[in-house]
Amino acid sequence: MSLEKHLTMAMCREKQTFCILLLLFVVMGSNLAEGETRPRNPFPFEANSTEKQGFLKWVRQMGSLKHSIFHTAKNNFLPSFYITVDKRPGVGDYSSVQDAVDSLPLINLLRVVIKINAGTYKEKVNVVATKAFLTFEGAGADKTVIEWGDNAATPGPNGRPLGTFASASVAINSPYFIAKNITFKNTTPCPLSGAPAKQAVAFRISADTAAFLGCKFLSWQDTLYDHLGRHYFKECYIEGSVDFIFGNGLSLYEGCHLHAISNALGALTAQKRSSLLEATGFSFVNCKVTGSGALYLGRAWGTFSRVVFAYTYMDKIIVPKGWYDWGDRTRELTVFYGQYKCSGPGASFSGRVSWSRELTDDEAKPFIALSFIDGEEWISL
């Protein structure tokens, strides 16, 4: 019996799950439309600090069992089928990743593992919202590479610039995605000295419940678009210059290496929480920050931006103030920027802006466990 027939029969038994998925797709939506480009905003000035208000209320919320607006997640961990991708003709089932993805039925509700053998796959990959439960498994992050070279200024099919959203080398729009031991790269070259940078996304995740294990994400500006949903990054390497982790996800980064390649002033994160009703934020636990240039830990892309660093080593490249308000002093009253038991020459809290917070044990507790992303429901370690 063919793979498609197997999947079709199984999906007939999963109509209820599909309805839930469709509802999820509608609820998640998109905060940055295709073709739209994020502003460069190259740090026009430094704002004076004002006292941070209301942080304790959010800490209490995040410590409760009902901190997330997301529905209960029901993952399928057991693989049902395997597909092999290999650049060598006749060795694998397919010679390109996109061809392997396209071979699946439009509506997929079983765990399918796409094993991507060693090689550099020069292609732009897009997974549509209805192809859930996919796993991309590489032969090692240094051996399996998916790369493309679009940036925000690249002309699209209609002749207009693609924008940040559509510049991604790999874009995942389906829930329950897993990636293991792969490098995702945007090959847009470093801008010449004095030239404006171009947003060039290596990877965009625009769906709920995605996990990344031992992966690398490489680009310059806007490397990893952590767009929407709950996400888990474990022992990943993420490299960039400005806002190289950005978006409005609810995401936990554990044991990751964050490496700056800027020759000037850059920023590690740009978290976009824009409303009190959004249960989103980035938490970095047991990570390492290294690189060149001068680096902010984050800047407030969203009015209610949320980022926490815990047990993280910070090299001397960190700007002493730590955080930037995006040139809008009113955001200093609404953002939540915290630090807990970090180490290294860039970790000193003495020079931080007054509207960031050095967390106590109780305040840090909600951010340093899988419960931050409801991970007990959908992550299998």
N, C-alpha and C positions, 0 to 999 in steps of 0.2 A: 504494500500500500504506500502511496506517495506521501511525502512530507506534508504537502498542502492538504491532502485528504485527511490525514491524521489530525492536523490542526483544525480543519473545518469541523470535523466530528466533535472534537473537544470543545470548540467554541459554542456549539449548540447547547452544550451542558453548562455554559458559563454566561448565559444571557444576563443574569442578575448582576454578575461582576462587571460586565460591559456597561450596564446602565450606570453603575457607580462610577466607572471610569469616565464615561461621557459627562456626568455631572461634575466630576473633578476638573475636566478640561475647561468646562464653561466657567467654573468658579475661579480657576487660576488666571485665565486671561493673559494679557500681555501688557506690561507697563511701558515698554519702549517699542513702538511700532516699527515694522520693517521699513528701512529707508531713513529712519531718524538717527541722528548722530548726537552723541553726548558732547556738551561743550568742553573745550579744552581747559578753560579757566586756569591759566598758568600762575596761580597764586599771586593776584594783583597786590595784595597788601596783607599785613598781619593785623588782627583785631585785638583790642584790649579785652581782657578776660572779665567775665562776671560770674557770680556764684551759681553753680549748677543746682537746679531745683527739681524735686520730685523723684530722685533716683530710688529712694527706698520703696516707693509704691511699686515700681517695676520689678525690683528684686523680689518682693513678696509675691507678685504675680508669677514670675518665672519659677519660683520655688513651689508653686501649687501644682496639682495634678491636672489642672484645666488651663494651662498657660497657652496652649496651641489652639488656633482656630481650625486646624486641619482635622479631617475625619480619620477614624481608625484605619490604619493601613493593614492590608492583608497581602503579604508578599508570597510569591511562588519561588522557593529556593531551589527545589529539585529540578535539575535540567531534564527536559523532555527530548531535545534534539540538539545535535551538534552540526555546525557547518564550518568548513575549513577554507580560509582564504590564503592563497599563496601566489606570489608574483610569477612564479615559474609555471608556464602553461602545462596543464595536465596533472600537476601535483596536488592541488587543492580542488575544492568544489567550484570556487570562483577565484578570479585573479584580482578583483577589486572589492573593497569593503562595501561600497554603495551597491554593487551588483548583488552581494550577499543579502544586504538589507532588503533590496527590492524583490528578492526571490520569495520573501515571506508573504502570506496573505495580508491584505490591508488591515484586517483586524486580528491581532495576535494576543492570546491570553495565556500562553504557556511559556515557560522559561526556555529560551533558545540561546545557546552559547555559540557565538561566532569566534572561532579560534583564528587569530591573525598571525600567521607565521612571520619569522624574521624578514625584515625588508623595509624600505622606505616607500610608502604608498602616497604618491603625489596626486591627491584627489580631494575634492570638497565633499563632505559627507553630511547628509541630513536624514534624520529619523523622524517620521511624522508621528503625530500624537497617538494614533491608534495602534502603533506597533510597540506595545508594552512588553515588559519582562525580557528585555534583551541584555545579554552580557557580551562585551567586547573583551577578549582575553588575548593579550599579546605574549610574545616569547621573552619579554623583558623590556623594560623601558628604554634601554640603550640599544635594543635590537629591533623592536617594532615601532615604526614612526609613521604617523599620518600627518601630512603637511599640505598647506596651500598658502597662497600669497595675496589674498584679497585684503583691502583695507577700506576704511570708511569712504575714501574718495574714489575707489574703483568704480567705473561705470557699470551699471546693472543692465539687464535685458532691455529696459526701457530707455537707456541712455543716461539716466540720472544716477548720481552716486549711490552706492549701496547703503551707506550709513553704517553705524557701529553694529547694529543688530544683525544685519545680513553679512557682515564681513567674516563671520566665524568660519574657521577651517572645518570644524566639526560642530554640528548643532543637534542637540537631543531635545525633542519635544514630547517624549513619551515617559510615563512613570515607571518606577521600578527598574531603572537602568543601572547596570554595574559595569565598571571598567577596571581591568586589572593589568598592570605591567605594560603600559603603552605610553608613548610620548605623543602628545598633541601639539602641533607647532604651526605658528603663522610665520611665513618666511619673508614678510615685509621687512626690508632692510632698515637699519638704524638711520634716522634722518641726519642729514649733514649738519654740522655745527651751525647753530643759529636758525635752522629751518624749523618750521612748526612740526610737531609730531602728528602722526596720523594714527587714529584708533585702529588696531589690528588684532582682532579677537582670535585666539587659538582654539578656544572651546567655549561653547555656550550651552548651559543646562537650563532649560525652560520648562521643567516639569518637577513633580513631587517625587520624593523617595528615591534618590540616586546615591550610589556609593562608589567611591574611587579609591583603589588600593594600589599603592606603589606606582602611581602614574607621574608623568612629567608634563608640565604646561609651559610652553616657551613662546615668548613674543616680547614686544617693547611696551607700548601703551595699551592698556586694557587687555591683558593677557587672558584672564579667566573671567568670563561673564557668569557670575553666580546669580542668575536672573530671578528664578521663582522656585519655591518649594523647599522641602527639607532635604538637606544634603550632608553627606559624611565623607570627609577626605582623610585618609589615613596613610601616613608615611609617603606623602607626595612631595614633589619638588616643583615649585612655582616661581617663575623668573619673569621680571619685567622692570619697568621704570616708573611710570605714572599710573596710579589706580590699577595695579595689575591684578587685584582681586576686587571686583566691583559688582553691584547688583543689589537685589532685595530678597535674597534667600534667607532661610533660617538654617544656618550651617555650622557644623562643628569640624574644625581642622585639628587633627590630633597627630603629633609627631611629624609635622611637615617642615620642610626646609624652604624658606621664603627668601629669595635672593634678588637683590636690586642690582641693575646694570645701568644705572643713571650716572652721567657725568656732571649733573647739576642737582637741582632740587626735585625730588619725586615724592610719591605717596604710595604706601603699600595698599591701603584699602580705600574704597569709596562706597560705603553702605547707604542704601537709598530708602530706608524706612521713612515714609512721608506722612504717616498718620498714627494717631494713638491707637487705632483699631487694628494695626498691622502687627502680628506676632512674629517679627523677623529680627535678624541680627546675626553677626558673625562672632564665633568664639574660637580662640586659638589656644590650644592646651599642649604643653610640652613641645613647643615648636622652636625653631631657630631662625633668626633674622640676620642675614649677612649681606655683603655686597659693597658697592661703591657709591660715591656721591653723598648727598644728604637726603634723608628719608623721613617723612612724617609717617607715623603709625597709621594714620587715616585722616580723611577730610570728609566733611559732612555734606555728601551729595544730597541726602534726604534731610528734611527738617528735624526728624526724630531718629537720626542715624544711631545705630547701636553696634559697638564693637568691644570685646573684652580679650585681653591677653593674660594668660595664666601660666606659671611655670615655664616661661619662654625666655630663651637666651637672646639678647639684643646686642648686636655689635655697635661699635662707636659711631656708625653712620646715622643713628637715630637723632633727629633734631631734638634738642633738650625740651622744647615745649610739647613735643609729642603729637599734637593734634592741631588741625586747621579747620576753621569754621566756614570755609568756602566763601569768605568775604561777606558773610551775613552774621552780624553779632547777635541777632535774635535767636539763632540756632544754638547759641551757647546755653540758652535756658531750657532746651528741649532734647539735646543729644544725650546719649549715655555712653561714655567712654571710660572703661575701667582697666585696671592693671592689678595683678595679684601674684606676689612672690616670683617676680621675674628676676633674671640675673644678667650679668654682662655689663660692659662699659656704657651701653646705651640705655640701660634699664632704670637708672636713677630717677626717682619720682620727684626729687627736690625742685627740678626746673620745669615740671609739667604745668600746663595751663590750669587755672583754678577750677575750671568747669569740667575737668576730668576727675576720676576718683581712684584712689588706692583702696582696693576692696578689703574688707575684713573676711574672716573665714566664713561666716554665715552669708555674707553678701556674694562671695565667690562660688559657694556651693552649687547653685543652680546651673552654672555655666560650664562646669568641668566634668559633667557626666553625660552619658548618652540620652538621658531624659531631656536634655536641652532641646533635642530634635525628635523626641518621642521614639528614640532609636530602638527601644526594646520591642516595638511592634514590627519593625520592618528590616532590621539589620541582623544578619547571621554571621558571627565572627568565627 
